[in-house]
Amino acid sequence: MTIVSCPLCKSIIGTAGRCTGERCTFDSNVSRGFYRHWKGGLYYVHGVSRNDGTGELVVVYASTQGNDDGLLRHRTLREFTET
């Protein structure tokens, strides 16, 4: 059995792919697809990447609203999964 540690807080990742850390929001199940922000916006997630400078995991996504500049965006995984 391999024990996997959370890339954010170093706690153990549980069997559901989520961190077992008390205050951590890491969820390894963030994948490609459409996500609705709690404020109502709809976004398409292209995937999860790693910031070369800091090592933090980031979610790469694009707005589907059609009223932006068409550029891809990114947020840290922690920011993206906050509610």
Buried (B, 14 or more C-beta within 10 A) or exposed (E): EEEEEBBBBEBEBEEEEBBBBEEBBBBBEBEEEEBEEEEEEEBBBBEBEEEEEEEBBBBBBBBEEEEEEEEEBBBBBBEBBEE
